[in-house]
Amino acid sequence: MYRLTVLYNQPTDPAAFDEYYTSTHMPLAAKLPGLRSVAVSKGDTLDGSTPDVYQVAELYFDSKQELMASLSSDEGRAVSADVANFATGGASMVFTDVTELPL
Amino acid sequence: MYRLTVLYNQPTDPAAFDEYYTSTHMPLAAKLPGLRSVAVSKGDTLDGSTPDVYQVAELYFDSKQELMASLSSDEGRAVSADVANFATGGASMVFTDVTELPL
């Protein structure tokens, strides 16, 4: 599987971020061609302080080719353009070809 | 599941990083109490440029409590102390309570 991880930094208004993410951004992302699964989780800290990373979204595709085709589609461009509408703390993307290693 | 993600920035010598990671760091990490699974993957870019994030390691535990106990154990302290021995580009940690969202 090929994965796009989006790391959202702490936004200025977390409640507004959550509302927009759920009502608008997730439905847009769900339309991405070739998207196989999504995992969304909140950043955390061990000492109770505010985490730098507020939210992590992981989007899985069958291959890098599938992901590239998806991001360059109309749906992909709409999702990318939407990030600026709510990611007030900024966001960074990490691309990985996921390999699970047994212990 | 509770996850610790370690994002390793591009090291000064990737080959040396890989050698040390496989021969020394992974065996130390495999001894972490309560560690349920590990996924290690290389960072990538879509345009062929050098990625900022060289490698991503994901360590899964049953709960935040299990992870905290693991990191504060002798084995956990040894793993944490070892990072400085090879992560020449630096590393950042992200903690997340993983929630899988269906499409």
N, CA and C atoms of all chains as a GROMACS GRO file, in nm:
protein
  618
    1MET      N    1   0.084  -0.119   0.000
    1MET     CA    2   0.000   0.000   0.000
    1MET      C    3   0.089   0.125   0.000
    2TYR      N    4   0.038   0.229  -0.061
    2TYR     CA    5   0.108   0.356  -0.063
    2TYR      C    6   0.025   0.456   0.017
    3ARG      N    7   0.092   0.530   0.102
    3ARG     CA    8   0.020   0.614   0.198
    3ARG      C    9   0.059   0.761   0.190
    4LEU      N   10  -0.041   0.844   0.196
    4LEU     CA   11  -0.021   0.987   0.217
    4LEU      C   12  -0.062   1.017   0.360
    5THR      N   13   0.032   1.069   0.438
    5THR     CA   14   0.003   1.112   0.574
    5THR      C   15   0.001   1.264   0.577
    6VAL      N   16  -0.108   1.320   0.628
    6VAL     CA   17  -0.117   1.464   0.644
    6VAL      C   18  -0.111   1.494   0.794
    7LEU      N   19  -0.009   1.572   0.831
    7LEU     CA   20   0.010   1.610   0.971
    7LEU      C   21  -0.038   1.754   0.985
    8TYR      N   22  -0.149   1.773   1.054
    8TYR     CA   23  -0.203   1.907   1.075
    8TYR      C   24  -0.149   1.965   1.205
    9ASN      N   25  -0.084   2.079   1.195
    9ASN     CA   26  -0.037   2.146   1.317
    9ASN      C   27  -0.156   2.204   1.393
   10GLN      N   28  -0.132   2.234   1.518
   10GLN     CA   29  -0.234   2.289   1.607
   10GLN      C   30  -0.300   2.411   1.541
   11PRO      N   31  -0.431   2.407   1.517
   11PRO     CA   32  -0.499   2.521   1.454
   11PRO      C   33  -0.532   2.630   1.557
   12THR      N   34  -0.566   2.745   1.506
   12THR     CA   35  -0.599   2.856   1.597
   12THR      C   36  -0.730   2.829   1.671
   13ASP      N   37  -0.822   2.759   1.606
   13ASP     CA   38  -0.951   2.728   1.668
   13ASP      C   39  -0.984   2.580   1.644
   14PRO      N   40  -0.946   2.494   1.739
   14PRO     CA   41  -0.966   2.349   1.720
   14PRO      C   42  -1.111   2.310   1.693
   15ALA      N   43  -1.205   2.375   1.761
   15ALA     CA   44  -1.345   2.339   1.742
   15ALA      C   45  -1.390   2.369   1.599
   16ALA      N   46  -1.346   2.484   1.547
   16ALA     CA   47  -1.380   2.520   1.410
   16ALA      C   48  -1.313   2.425   1.311
   17PHE      N   49  -1.191   2.387   1.341
   17PHE     CA   50  -1.120   2.289   1.258
   17PHE      C   51  -1.200   2.159   1.250
   18ASP      N   52  -1.240   2.109   1.366
   18ASP     CA   53  -1.311   1.981   1.371
   18ASP      C   54  -1.443   1.988   1.294
   19GLU      N   55  -1.514   2.097   1.314
   19GLU     CA   56  -1.644   2.114   1.247
   19GLU      C   57  -1.626   2.115   1.095
   20TYR      N   58  -1.529   2.191   1.047
   20TYR     CA   59  -1.507   2.200   0.903
   20TYR      C   60  -1.456   2.067   0.848
   21TYR      N   61  -1.367   2.006   0.922
   21TYR     CA   62  -1.308   1.880   0.876
   21TYR      C   63  -1.415   1.774   0.855
   22THR      N   64  -1.504   1.762   0.953
   22THR     CA   65  -1.607   1.659   0.947
   22THR      C   66  -1.714   1.691   0.843
   23SER      N   67  -1.756   1.816   0.840
   23SER     CA   68  -1.870   1.850   0.754
   23SER      C   69  -1.830   1.871   0.608
   24THR      N   70  -1.708   1.916   0.584
   24THR     CA   71  -1.670   1.954   0.448
   24THR      C   72  -1.549   1.876   0.394
   25HIS      N   73  -1.441   1.872   0.471
   25HIS     CA   74  -1.319   1.815   0.415
   25HIS      C   75  -1.327   1.664   0.399
   26MET      N   76  -1.376   1.594   0.500
   26MET     CA   77  -1.385   1.448   0.490
   26MET      C   78  -1.473   1.405   0.373
   27PRO      N   79  -1.591   1.465   0.355
   27PRO     CA   80  -1.673   1.427   0.239
   27PRO      C   81  -1.600   1.451   0.106
   28LEU      N   82  -1.522   1.557   0.096
   28LEU     CA   83  -1.444   1.581  -0.026
   28LEU      C   84  -1.338   1.472  -0.043
   29ALA      N   85  -1.268   1.440   0.067
   29ALA     CA   86  -1.161   1.340   0.059
   29ALA      C   87  -1.217   1.202   0.025
   30ALA      N   88  -1.337   1.174   0.073
   30ALA     CA   89  -1.397   1.042   0.047
   30ALA      C   90  -1.423   1.019  -0.101
   31LYS      N   91  -1.424   1.128  -0.180
   31LYS     CA   92  -1.447   1.115  -0.324
   31LYS      C   93  -1.319   1.089  -0.404
   32LEU      N   94  -1.206   1.087  -0.336
   32LEU     CA   95  -1.079   1.068  -0.408
   32LEU      C   96  -1.079   0.934  -0.482
   33PRO      N   97  -1.053   0.935  -0.611
   33PRO     CA   98  -1.047   0.809  -0.685
   33PRO      C   99  -0.935   0.720  -0.631
   34GLY      N  100  -0.964   0.591  -0.618
   34GLY     CA  101  -0.860   0.496  -0.578
   34GLY      C  102  -0.828   0.493  -0.431
   35LEU      N  103  -0.898   0.573  -0.352
   35LEU     CA  104  -0.872   0.575  -0.208
   35LEU      C  105  -0.922   0.445  -0.146
   36ARG      N  106  -0.834   0.371  -0.078
   36ARG     CA  107  -0.871   0.240  -0.024
   36ARG      C  108  -0.915   0.245   0.121
   37SER      N  109  -0.847   0.329   0.200
   37SER     CA  110  -0.891   0.345   0.339
   37SER      C  111  -0.832   0.473   0.396
   38VAL      N  112  -0.894   0.517   0.503
   38VAL     CA  113  -0.853   0.641   0.568
   38VAL      C  114  -0.850   0.617   0.718
   39ALA      N  115  -0.750   0.672   0.784
   39ALA     CA  116  -0.747   0.671   0.930
   39ALA      C  117  -0.721   0.814   0.975
   40VAL      N  118  -0.804   0.861   1.066
   40VAL     CA  119  -0.788   0.996   1.119
   40VAL      C  120  -0.772   0.984   1.270
   41SER      N  121  -0.672   1.050   1.325
   41SER     CA  122  -0.651   1.043   1.469
   41SER      C  123  -0.600   1.176   1.520
   42LYS      N  124  -0.627   1.201   1.647
   42LYS     CA  125  -0.582   1.324   1.711
   42LYS      C  126  -0.442   1.305   1.769
   43GLY      N  127  -0.360   1.408   1.755
   43GLY     CA  128  -0.230   1.407   1.819
   43GLY      C  129  -0.246   1.414   1.970
   44ASP      N  130  -0.147   1.366   2.041
   44ASP     CA  131  -0.155   1.356   2.186
   44ASP      C  132  -0.015   1.382   2.241
   45THR      N  133  -0.006   1.404   2.370
   45THR     CA  134   0.125   1.411   2.436
   45THR      C  135   0.118   1.326   2.562
   46LEU      N  136   0.234   1.287   2.610
   46LEU     CA  137   0.238   1.202   2.729
   46LEU      C  138   0.228   1.283   2.858
   47ASP      N  139   0.261   1.412   2.850
   47ASP     CA  140   0.263   1.495   2.970
   47ASP      C  141   0.144   1.591   2.980
   48GLY      N  142   0.047   1.577   2.890
   48GLY     CA  143  -0.072   1.660   2.898
   48GLY      C  144  -0.058   1.798   2.835
   49SER      N  145   0.059   1.828   2.781
   49SER     CA  146   0.077   1.957   2.713
   49SER      C  147   0.008   1.953   2.578
   50THR      N  148  -0.007   2.070   2.515
   50THR     CA  149  -0.069   2.077   2.383
   50THR      C  150   0.026   2.019   2.278
   51PRO      N  151  -0.019   1.921   2.200
   51PRO     CA  152   0.071   1.864   2.100
   51PRO      C  153   0.092   1.959   1.982
   52ASP      N  154   0.211   1.954   1.923
   52ASP     CA  155   0.237   2.033   1.802
   52ASP      C  156   0.149   1.984   1.687
   53VAL      N  157   0.135   1.852   1.677
   53VAL     CA  158   0.053   1.794   1.572
   53VAL      C  159  -0.088   1.772   1.628
   54TYR      N  160  -0.185   1.843   1.571
   54TYR     CA  161  -0.321   1.835   1.623
   54TYR      C  162  -0.395   1.713   1.571
   55GLN      N  163  -0.373   1.683   1.444
   55GLN     CA  164  -0.447   1.572   1.382
   55GLN      C  165  -0.362   1.507   1.274
   56VAL      N  166  -0.379   1.378   1.260
   56VAL     CA  167  -0.307   1.302   1.158
   56VAL      C  168  -0.410   1.231   1.070
   57ALA      N  169  -0.399   1.251   0.940
   57ALA     CA  170  -0.487   1.179   0.847
   57ALA      C  171  -0.400   1.091   0.758
   58GLU      N  172  -0.437   0.964   0.748
   58GLU     CA  173  -0.362   0.871   0.664
   58GLU      C  174  -0.453   0.819   0.554
   59LEU      N  175  -0.410   0.838   0.432
   59LEU     CA  176  -0.489   0.795   0.316
   59LEU      C  177  -0.411   0.688   0.240
   60TYR      N  178  -0.474   0.575   0.221
   60TYR     CA  179  -0.408   0.461   0.158
   60TYR      C  180  -0.458   0.437   0.016
   61PHE      N  181  -0.362   0.411  -0.071
   61PHE     CA  182  -0.389   0.379  -0.211
   61PHE      C  183  -0.315   0.250  -0.246
   62ASP      N  184  -0.355   0.187  -0.356
   62ASP     CA  185  -0.289   0.062  -0.395
   62ASP      C  186  -0.144   0.083  -0.435
   63SER      N  187  -0.113   0.199  -0.489
   63SER     CA  188   0.023   0.222  -0.539
   63SER      C  189   0.049   0.372  -0.548
   64LYS      N  190   0.173   0.406  -0.565
   64LYS     CA  191   0.212   0.546  -0.584
   64LYS      C  192   0.145   0.602  -0.710
   65GLN      N  193   0.137   0.519  -0.813
   65GLN     CA  194   0.074   0.563  -0.938
   65GLN      C  195  -0.073   0.599  -0.914
   66GLU      N  196  -0.142   0.514  -0.837
   66GLU     CA  197  -0.283   0.541  -0.806
   66GLU      C  198  -0.297   0.671  -0.728
   67LEU      N  199  -0.208   0.692  -0.632
   67LEU     CA  200  -0.215   0.815  -0.553
   67LEU      C  201  -0.190   0.938  -0.640
   68MET      N  202  -0.089   0.930  -0.728
   68MET     CA  203  -0.058   1.045  -0.812
   68MET      C  204  -0.174   1.076  -0.906
   69ALA      N  205  -0.235   0.973  -0.960
   69ALA     CA  206  -0.350   0.994  -1.049
   69ALA      C  207  -0.465   1.056  -0.971
   70SER      N  208  -0.482   1.011  -0.847
   70SER     CA  209  -0.592   1.061  -0.764
   70SER      C  210  -0.572   1.209  -0.731
   71LEU      N  211  -0.450   1.245  -0.692
   71LEU     CA  212  -0.425   1.384  -0.653
   71LEU      C  213  -0.437   1.479  -0.771
   72SER      N  214  -0.412   1.429  -0.890
   72SER     CA  215  -0.419   1.518  -1.007
   72SER      C  216  -0.557   1.517  -1.072
   73SER      N  217  -0.649   1.440  -1.018
   73SER     CA  218  -0.786   1.440  -1.069
   73SER      C  219  -0.859   1.566  -1.021
   74ASP      N  220  -0.977   1.591  -1.075
   74ASP     CA  221  -1.057   1.706  -1.028
   74ASP      C  222  -1.085   1.694  -0.878
   75GLU      N  223  -1.118   1.572  -0.833
   75GLU     CA  224  -1.146   1.551  -0.692
   75GLU      C  225  -1.022   1.578  -0.607
   76GLY      N  226  -0.907   1.533  -0.657
   76GLY     CA  227  -0.782   1.554  -0.584
   76GLY      C  228  -0.747   1.701  -0.571
   77ARG      N  229  -0.769   1.775  -0.678
   77ARG     CA  230  -0.739   1.918  -0.673
   77ARG      C  231  -0.834   1.990  -0.578
   78ALA      N  232  -0.958   1.945  -0.574
   78ALA     CA  233  -1.055   2.006  -0.482
   78ALA      C  234  -1.016   1.982  -0.336
   79VAL      N  235  -0.972   1.860  -0.305
   79VAL     CA  236  -0.931   1.828  -0.168
   79VAL      C  237  -0.809   1.911  -0.130
   80SER      N  238  -0.710   1.917  -0.217
   80SER     CA  239  -0.588   1.993  -0.188
   80SER      C  240  -0.619   2.140  -0.166
   81ALA      N  241  -0.703   2.195  -0.252
   81ALA     CA  242  -0.736   2.337  -0.242
   81ALA      C  243  -0.814   2.367  -0.114
   82ASP      N  244  -0.886   2.267  -0.063
   82ASP     CA  245  -0.970   2.288   0.055
   82ASP      C  246  -0.888   2.299   0.184
   83VAL      N  247  -0.767   2.245   0.184
   83VAL     CA  248  -0.687   2.242   0.308
   83VAL      C  249  -0.666   2.382   0.366
   84ALA      N  250  -0.642   2.478   0.277
   84ALA     CA  251  -0.618   2.615   0.324
   84ALA      C  252  -0.740   2.675   0.393
   85ASN      N  253  -0.858   2.615   0.372
   85ASN     CA  254  -0.981   2.669   0.432
   85ASN      C  255  -0.995   2.641   0.581
   86PHE      N  256  -0.915   2.546   0.632
   86PHE     CA  257  -0.932   2.511   0.775
   86PHE      C  258  -0.800   2.485   0.848
   87ALA      N  259  -0.693   2.456   0.774
   87ALA     CA  260  -0.566   2.419   0.840
   87ALA      C  261  -0.490   2.545   0.879
   88THR      N  262  -0.543   2.614   0.979
   88THR     CA  263  -0.489   2.745   1.016
   88THR      C  264  -0.350   2.736   1.080
   89GLY      N  265  -0.312   2.618   1.126
   89GLY     CA  266  -0.178   2.600   1.181
   89GLY      C  267  -0.080   2.548   1.080
   90GLY      N  268  -0.128   2.525   0.958
   90GLY     CA  269  -0.043   2.466   0.855
   90GLY      C  270  -0.050   2.313   0.860
   91ALA      N  271   0.002   2.252   0.757
   91ALA     CA  272   0.000   2.106   0.748
   91ALA      C  273   0.120   2.062   0.667
   92SER      N  274   0.166   1.942   0.694
   92SER     CA  275   0.274   1.886   0.611
   92SER      C  276   0.234   1.747   0.566
   93MET      N  277   0.289   1.707   0.453
   93MET     CA  278   0.254   1.577   0.396
   93MET      C  279   0.377   1.488   0.394
   94VAL      N  280   0.355   1.361   0.426
   94VAL     CA  281   0.462   1.261   0.419
   94VAL      C  282   0.410   1.145   0.334
   95PHE      N  283   0.489   1.107   0.234
   95PHE     CA  284   0.451   0.996   0.148
   95PHE      C  285   0.536   0.874   0.183
   96THR      N  286   0.472   0.761   0.201
   96THR     CA  287   0.547   0.640   0.234
   96THR      C  288   0.489   0.518   0.165
   97ASP      N  289   0.580   0.433   0.122
   97ASP     CA  290   0.544   0.300   0.074
   97ASP      C  291   0.548   0.214   0.199
   98VAL      N  292   0.433   0.170   0.247
   98VAL     CA  293   0.426   0.111   0.380
   98VAL      C  294   0.471  -0.035   0.379
   99THR      N  295   0.567  -0.063   0.465
   99THR     CA  296   0.615  -0.200   0.481
   99THR      C  297   0.600  -0.237   0.628
  100GLU      N  298   0.525  -0.339   0.652
  100GLU     CA  299   0.506  -0.384   0.790
  100GLU      C  300   0.618  -0.482   0.822
  101LEU      N  301   0.691  -0.454   0.930
  101LEU     CA  302   0.799  -0.543   0.969
  101LEU      C  303   0.755  -0.627   1.087
  102PRO      N  304   0.770  -0.757   1.078
  102PRO     CA  305   0.738  -0.841   1.193
  102PRO      C  306   0.840  -0.818   1.305
  103LEU      N  307   0.799  -0.835   1.426
  103LEU     CA  308   0.891  -0.819   1.540
  103LEU      C  309   0.990  -0.934   1.540
  104MET      N  310  -0.584   0.100   1.967
  104MET     CA  311  -0.438   0.094   1.977
  104MET      C  312  -0.381   0.235   1.994
  105TYR      N  313  -0.271   0.241   2.064
  105TYR     CA  314  -0.203   0.368   2.084
  105TYR      C  315  -0.069   0.361   2.011
  106ARG      N  316  -0.038   0.466   1.939
  106ARG     CA  317   0.077   0.462   1.850
  106ARG      C  318   0.179   0.573   1.876
  107LEU      N  319   0.302   0.535   1.873
  107LEU     CA  320   0.413   0.631   1.869
  107LEU      C  321   0.470   0.630   1.728
  108THR      N  322   0.465   0.745   1.663
  108THR     CA  323   0.525   0.758   1.531
  108THR      C  324   0.654   0.839   1.544
  109VAL      N  325   0.762   0.784   1.494
  109VAL     CA  326   0.889   0.856   1.494
  109VAL      C  327   0.920   0.895   1.350
  110LEU      N  328   0.931   1.025   1.327
  110LEU     CA  329   0.962   1.078   1.194
  110LEU      C  330   1.110   1.117   1.193
  111TYR      N  331   1.189   1.042   1.119
  111TYR     CA  332   1.332   1.071   1.111
  111TYR      C  333   1.359   1.162   0.992
  112ASN      N  334   1.418   1.277   1.019
  112ASN     CA  335   1.456   1.365   0.909
  112ASN      C  336   1.574   1.306   0.832
  113GLN      N  337   1.593   1.357   0.713
  113GLN     CA  338   1.701   1.310   0.626
  113GLN      C  339   1.835   1.313   0.701
  114PRO      N  340   1.901   1.199   0.714
  114PRO     CA  341   2.030   1.196   0.786
  114PRO      C  342   2.144   1.239   0.695
  115THR      N  343   2.257   1.268   0.756
  115THR     CA  344   2.372   1.310   0.675
  115THR      C  345   2.425   1.194   0.591
  116ASP      N  346   2.413   1.072   0.642
  116ASP     CA  347   2.462   0.955   0.570
  116ASP      C  348   2.355   0.845   0.574
  117PRO      N  349   2.268   0.842   0.474
  117PRO     CA  350   2.157   0.746   0.476
  117PRO      C  351   2.202   0.600   0.488
  118ALA      N  352   2.312   0.564   0.422
  118ALA     CA  353   2.357   0.425   0.429
  118ALA      C  354   2.399   0.389   0.571
  119ALA      N  355   2.467   0.481   0.637
  119ALA     CA  356   2.508   0.457   0.775
  119ALA      C  357   2.386   0.450   0.867
  120PHE      N  358   2.289   0.535   0.841
  120PHE     CA  359   2.163   0.532   0.917
  120PHE      C  360   2.098   0.394   0.904
  121ASP      N  361   2.085   0.348   0.781
  121ASP     CA  362   2.018   0.219   0.757
  121ASP      C  363   2.091   0.104   0.827
  122GLU      N  364   2.223   0.106   0.815
  122GLU     CA  365   2.304  -0.001   0.874
  122GLU      C  366   2.284  -0.004   1.026
  123TYR      N  367   2.293   0.114   1.088
  123TYR     CA  368   2.280   0.121   1.233
  123TYR      C  369   2.138   0.086   1.276
  124TYR      N  370   2.041   0.136   1.201
  124TYR     CA  371   1.901   0.112   1.236
  124TYR      C  372   1.869  -0.037   1.239
  125THR      N  373   1.914  -0.107   1.135
  125THR     CA  374   1.885  -0.250   1.123
  125THR      C  375   1.964  -0.335   1.223
  126SER      N  376   2.090  -0.301   1.238
  126SER     CA  377   2.177  -0.387   1.320
  126SER      C  378   2.164  -0.359   1.469
  127THR      N  379   2.132  -0.235   1.506
  127THR     CA  380   2.136  -0.199   1.647
  127THR      C  381   2.002  -0.146   1.700
  128HIS      N  382   1.943  -0.049   1.629
  128HIS     CA  383   1.825   0.015   1.686
  128HIS      C  384   1.702  -0.075   1.685
  129MET      N  385   1.677  -0.141   1.573
  129MET     CA  386   1.560  -0.230   1.567
  129MET      C  387   1.566  -0.340   1.673
  130PRO      N  388   1.679  -0.406   1.691
  130PRO     CA  389   1.684  -0.509   1.797
  130PRO      C  390   1.656  -0.451   1.935
  131LEU      N  391   1.701  -0.328   1.960
  131LEU     CA  392   1.671  -0.265   2.090
  131LEU      C  393   1.521  -0.237   2.101
  132ALA      N  394   1.463  -0.183   1.993
  132ALA     CA  395   1.320  -0.149   1.995
  132ALA      C  396   1.233  -0.274   2.011
  133ALA      N  397   1.280  -0.384   1.953
  133ALA     CA  398   1.201  -0.508   1.959
  133ALA      C  399   1.187  -0.560   2.102
  134LYS      N  400   1.273  -0.510   2.192
  134LYS     CA  401   1.267  -0.554   2.332
  134LYS      C  402   1.170  -0.470   2.416
  135LEU      N  403   1.110  -0.366   2.357
  135LEU     CA  404   1.021  -0.279   2.434
  135LEU      C  405   0.904  -0.359   2.491
  136PRO      N  406   0.884  -0.353   2.621
  136PRO     CA  407   0.770  -0.423   2.681
  136PRO      C  408   0.637  -0.372   2.623
  137GLY      N  409   0.546  -0.463   2.595
  137GLY     CA  410   0.413  -0.424   2.551
  137GLY      C  411   0.403  -0.383   2.406
  138LEU      N  412   0.513  -0.388   2.334
  138LEU     CA  413   0.510  -0.349   2.192
  138LEU      C  414   0.432  -0.454   2.113
  139ARG      N  415   0.326  -0.411   2.043
  139ARG     CA  416   0.240  -0.506   1.973
  139ARG      C  417   0.277  -0.523   1.827
  140SER      N  418   0.314  -0.415   1.762
  140SER     CA  419   0.360  -0.428   1.624
  140SER      C  420   0.438  -0.303   1.584
  141VAL      N  421   0.516  -0.318   1.481
  141VAL     CA  422   0.601  -0.210   1.432
  141VAL      C  423   0.588  -0.204   1.280
  142ALA      N  424   0.582  -0.083   1.228
  142ALA     CA  425   0.589  -0.065   1.083
  142ALA      C  426   0.697   0.039   1.056
  143VAL      N  427   0.786   0.005   0.966
  143VAL     CA  428   0.893   0.097   0.929
  143VAL      C  429   0.883   0.122   0.779
  144SER      N  430   0.887   0.248   0.739
  144SER     CA  431   0.879   0.277   0.596
  144SER      C  432   0.965   0.397   0.562
  145LYS      N  433   1.009   0.401   0.438
  145LYS     CA  434   1.092   0.512   0.392
  145LYS      C  435   1.004   0.625   0.341
  146GLY      N  436   1.043   0.748   0.371
  146GLY     CA  437   0.976   0.863   0.314
  146GLY      C  438   0.999   0.869   0.164
  147ASP      N  439   0.909   0.933   0.096
  147ASP     CA  440   0.914   0.938  -0.050
  147ASP      C  441   0.862   1.075  -0.094
  148THR      N  442   0.883   1.109  -0.219
  148THR     CA  443   0.822   1.230  -0.275
  148THR      C  444   0.762   1.194  -0.410
  149LEU      N  445   0.670   1.274  -0.454
  149LEU     CA  446   0.604   1.244  -0.582
  149LEU      C  447   0.685   1.295  -0.700
  150ASP      N  448   0.774   1.391  -0.677
  150ASP     CA  449   0.849   1.452  -0.787
  150ASP      C  450   0.995   1.405  -0.794
  151GLY      N  451   1.030   1.306  -0.711
  151GLY     CA  452   1.165   1.252  -0.718
  151GLY      C  453   1.268   1.332  -0.639
  152SER      N  454   1.227   1.439  -0.573
  152SER     CA  455   1.320   1.516  -0.491
  152SER      C  456   1.348   1.440  -0.361
  153THR      N  457   1.447   1.485  -0.287
  153THR     CA  458   1.480   1.420  -0.159
  153THR      C  459   1.375   1.458  -0.055
  154PRO      N  460   1.313   1.359   0.008
  154PRO     CA  461   1.209   1.393   0.108
  154PRO      C  462   1.270   1.448   0.236
  155ASP      N  463   1.198   1.537   0.302
  155ASP     CA  464   1.242   1.588   0.432
  155ASP      C  465   1.243   1.475   0.535
  156VAL      N  466   1.139   1.393   0.530
  156VAL     CA  467   1.129   1.280   0.623
  156VAL      C  468   1.190   1.157   0.555
  157TYR      N  469   1.299   1.108   0.612
  157TYR     CA  470   1.371   0.996   0.553
  157TYR      C  471   1.304   0.863   0.586
  158GLN      N  472   1.261   0.850   0.709
  158GLN     CA  473   1.204   0.722   0.753
  158GLN      C  474   1.096   0.745   0.858
  159VAL      N  475   0.997   0.661   0.857
  159VAL     CA  476   0.888   0.668   0.954
  159VAL      C  477   0.880   0.533   1.026
  160ALA      N  478   0.882   0.540   1.158
  160ALA     CA  479   0.865   0.417   1.238
  160ALA      C  480   0.739   0.432   1.321
  161GLU      N  481   0.653   0.331   1.316
  161GLU     CA  482   0.529   0.334   1.393
  161GLU      C  483   0.528   0.218   1.490
  162LEU      N  484   0.511   0.250   1.616
  162LEU     CA  485   0.514   0.148   1.722
  162LEU      C  486   0.377   0.147   1.790
  163TYR      N  487   0.315   0.030   1.791
  163TYR     CA  488   0.180   0.017   1.846
  163TYR      C  489   0.180  -0.053   1.981
  164PHE      N  490   0.099   0.005   2.070
  164PHE     CA  491   0.079  -0.052   2.203
  164PHE      C  492  -0.071  -0.064   2.228
  165ASP      N  493  -0.107  -0.143   2.328
  165ASP     CA  494  -0.250  -0.160   2.357
  165ASP      C  495  -0.314  -0.032   2.407
  166SER      N  496  -0.239   0.051   2.476
  166SER     CA  497  -0.296   0.171   2.535
  166SER      C  498  -0.186   0.273   2.563
  167LYS      N  499  -0.227   0.394   2.591
  167LYS     CA  500  -0.131   0.499   2.630
  167LYS      C  501  -0.056   0.458   2.757
  168GLN      N  502  -0.127   0.394   2.849
  168GLN     CA  503  -0.064   0.352   2.974
  168GLN      C  504   0.047   0.251   2.946
  169GLU      N  505   0.019   0.158   2.855
  169GLU     CA  506   0.121   0.058   2.818
  169GLU      C  507   0.242   0.125   2.754
  170LEU      N  508   0.217   0.219   2.667
  170LEU     CA  509   0.328   0.289   2.602
  170LEU      C  510   0.411   0.366   2.704
  171MET      N  511   0.344   0.437   2.795
  171MET     CA  512   0.419   0.516   2.894
  171MET      C  513   0.502   0.424   2.984
  172ALA      N  514   0.446   0.312   3.023
  172ALA     CA  515   0.522   0.218   3.106
  172ALA      C  516   0.642   0.163   3.028
  173SER      N  517   0.620   0.139   2.899
  173SER     CA  518   0.727   0.083   2.816
  173SER      C  519   0.842   0.182   2.801
  174LEU      N  520   0.808   0.308   2.773
  174LEU     CA  521   0.913   0.408   2.752
  174LEU      C  522   0.992   0.437   2.880
  175SER      N  523   0.929   0.418   2.994
  175SER     CA  524   1.000   0.446   3.119
  175SER      C  525   1.071   0.323   3.176
  176SER      N  526   1.059   0.211   3.106
  176SER     CA  527   1.131   0.090   3.149
  176SER      C  528   1.279   0.102   3.111
  177ASP      N  529   1.362   0.012   3.160
  177ASP     CA  530   1.504   0.012   3.121
  177ASP      C  531   1.518  -0.001   2.970
  178GLU      N  532   1.437  -0.088   2.910
  178GLU     CA  533   1.444  -0.108   2.766
  178GLU      C  534   1.404   0.019   2.692
  179GLY      N  535   1.301   0.086   2.742
  179GLY     CA  536   1.255   0.209   2.680
  179GLY      C  537   1.359   0.319   2.686
  180ARG      N  538   1.425   0.330   2.800
  180ARG     CA  539   1.529   0.432   2.812
  180ARG      C  540   1.647   0.402   2.720
  181ALA      N  541   1.677   0.274   2.703
  181ALA     CA  542   1.788   0.236   2.614
  181ALA      C  543   1.754   0.272   2.469
  182VAL      N  544   1.630   0.247   2.427
  182VAL     CA  545   1.589   0.280   2.290
  182VAL      C  546   1.594   0.431   2.268
  183SER      N  547   1.539   0.507   2.362
  183SER     CA  548   1.537   0.653   2.348
  183SER      C  549   1.679   0.709   2.342
  184ALA      N  550   1.766   0.658   2.428
  184ALA     CA  551   1.904   0.708   2.432
  184ALA      C  552   1.979   0.673   2.304
  185ASP      N  553   1.938   0.566   2.239
  185ASP     CA  554   2.009   0.520   2.119
  185ASP      C  555   1.981   0.609   1.997
  186VAL      N  556   1.870   0.681   1.998
  186VAL     CA  557   1.831   0.759   1.879
  186VAL      C  558   1.939   0.858   1.839
  187ALA      N  559   2.002   0.922   1.939
  187ALA     CA  560   2.105   1.021   1.910
  187ALA      C  561   2.226   0.959   1.839
  188ASN      N  562   2.239   0.826   1.846
  188ASN     CA  563   2.355   0.760   1.786
  188ASN      C  564   2.347   0.749   1.634
  189PHE      N  565   2.228   0.770   1.577
  189PHE     CA  566   2.218   0.753   1.430
  189PHE      C  567   2.128   0.857   1.363
  190ALA      N  568   2.041   0.924   1.440
  190ALA     CA  569   1.944   1.017   1.378
  190ALA      C  570   2.010   1.152   1.358
  191THR      N  571   2.104   1.157   1.266
  191THR     CA  572   2.186   1.277   1.246
  191THR      C  573   2.106   1.395   1.192
  192GLY      N  574   1.988   1.368   1.136
  192GLY     CA  575   1.903   1.477   1.086
  192GLY      C  576   1.799   1.519   1.188
  193GLY      N  577   1.800   1.453   1.302
  193GLY     CA  578   1.698   1.479   1.403
  193GLY      C  579   1.576   1.393   1.380
  194ALA      N  580   1.489   1.392   1.479
  194ALA     CA  581   1.368   1.310   1.472
  194ALA      C  582   1.260   1.378   1.553
  195SER      N  583   1.135   1.356   1.516
  195SER     CA  584   1.025   1.407   1.597
  195SER      C  585   0.929   1.292   1.625
  196MET      N  586   0.858   1.304   1.735
  196MET     CA  587   0.766   1.199   1.776
  196MET      C  588   0.624   1.252   1.774
  197VAL      N  589   0.531   1.170   1.727
  197VAL     CA  590   0.390   1.204   1.729
  197VAL      C  591   0.316   1.089   1.797
  198PHE      N  592   0.236   1.123   1.897
  198PHE     CA  593   0.157   1.022   1.969
  198PHE      C  594   0.012   1.031   1.924
  199THR      N  595  -0.048   0.918   1.892
  199THR     CA  596  -0.188   0.920   1.849
  199THR      C  597  -0.263   0.798   1.900
  200ASP      N  598  -0.386   0.823   1.936
  200ASP     CA  599  -0.480   0.717   1.966
  200ASP      C  600  -0.547   0.688   1.832
  201VAL      N  601  -0.517   0.573   1.773
  201VAL     CA  602  -0.555   0.550   1.635
  201VAL      C  603  -0.701   0.510   1.621
  202THR      N  604  -0.772   0.584   1.538
  202THR     CA  605  -0.911   0.553   1.509
  202THR      C  606  -0.926   0.536   1.358
  203GLU      N  607  -0.969   0.423   1.318
  203GLU     CA  608  -0.987   0.397   1.176
  203GLU      C  609  -1.127   0.442   1.138
  204LEU      N  610  -1.136   0.528   1.038
  204LEU     CA  611  -1.268   0.575   0.993
  204LEU      C  612  -1.306   0.503   0.864
  205PRO      N  613  -1.422   0.443   0.860
  205PRO     CA  614  -1.466   0.383   0.735
  205PRO      C  615  -1.498   0.492   0.633
  206LEU      N  616  -1.482   0.459   0.507
  206LEU     CA  617  -1.515   0.556   0.401
  206LEU      C  618  -1.666   0.572   0.391
   0.00000   0.00000   0.00000
